């Protein structure tokens, strides 16, 4: 598995857990199955986007140092 995918999935899973379970408990909102499923797909896609952009930025950063 490529490094950017691992980074992205790690970030996406962490954000999913925080935003689907921890934040609603802090805010006093209810946790529903429908919202949990929607948030899961949203944060996994956002995490993959984050991982891709992180990888792209790192490649540009390392090329400019040479």
C-alpha positions, -999 to 999 in steps of 0.1 A, spaced: 0 0 0 14 34 -9 24 57 20 0 85 11 -29 60 13 -18 49 47 -14 85 59 -48 95 44 -67 65 59 -51 70 93 -61 107 93 -96 99 79 -103 72 105 -92 94 133 -113 123 121 -143 99 116 -140 87 152 -136 122 166 -164 138 146 -189 109 146 -186 99 183 -165 122 204 -178 156 192 -215 147 194 -209 135 230 -193 168 239 -219 188 221 -248 168 236 -262 156 202 -275 122 194 -256 96 174 -276 79 147 -267 51 123 -275 72 92 -253 101 102 -225 77 113 -225 60 78 -225 94 60 -197 107 82 -177 75 76 -177 79 38 -171 116 40 -141 114 63 -125 84 44 -127 104 12 -114 135 29 -86 115 44 -76 101 11 -76 137 -4 -55 148 26 -30 120 20 -28 127 -17 -22 164 -12 3 158 16 22 134 -7 21 159 -35 33 187 -13 62 166 1 73 157 -35 74 194 -45 91 203 -13 119 177 -18 124 186 -55 129 223 -46 156 214 -21 178 196 -47 
